[in-house]
Amino acid sequence: MSASVEIQHHPQEHRFVIQWAKEQAELLYSLDPNSGKINFYRTYVPENARGQGLAKQLVNAGLSWAKKQGYQIEASCSYVVPFLKN
């Protein structure tokens, strides 16, 4: 069961964040503006927040944003890779 949470995008820091208690779940990415590629390279969810669907929500938000921007999407984070096959 996933909780409804607010996802914040911090483009200057290249990350999507969910505030959870006093910690943050995050999805990190790198951008190559010359090639138009984006690479999602790390997903992190604090231990006490795991099992809530936060990582999935972060990845969905990140991929949706990247598609709207027209980026060529890559993932070196093993959690994100399966989402790219959909």
C-alpha positions, 0 to 999 in steps of 0.5 A: 500500500502506498501513501500519498506524498508530496514529491519535490523536484530540485532541478538545481540539485538534480534530484526528486525528493519526498520528505519522510519524517525527518529524513528524505527519500530521493531519486538522483539524476545527471543531465548531459545537455549536449546530448539531451541524455538524462541518467537516473543513477540512485534511488534511496529510501530511509529504512523506516520508510521502506515498503510504502511505495516511495521509490516507485513514486519518485521514479514515476515522477522522474520519468514523467518529467524527463519524458516531458522535457524530451530527454533520452532516458537512461538508468544506471540505478538497478531499481529504475531499469525495469521502469524503462522497459514499460 
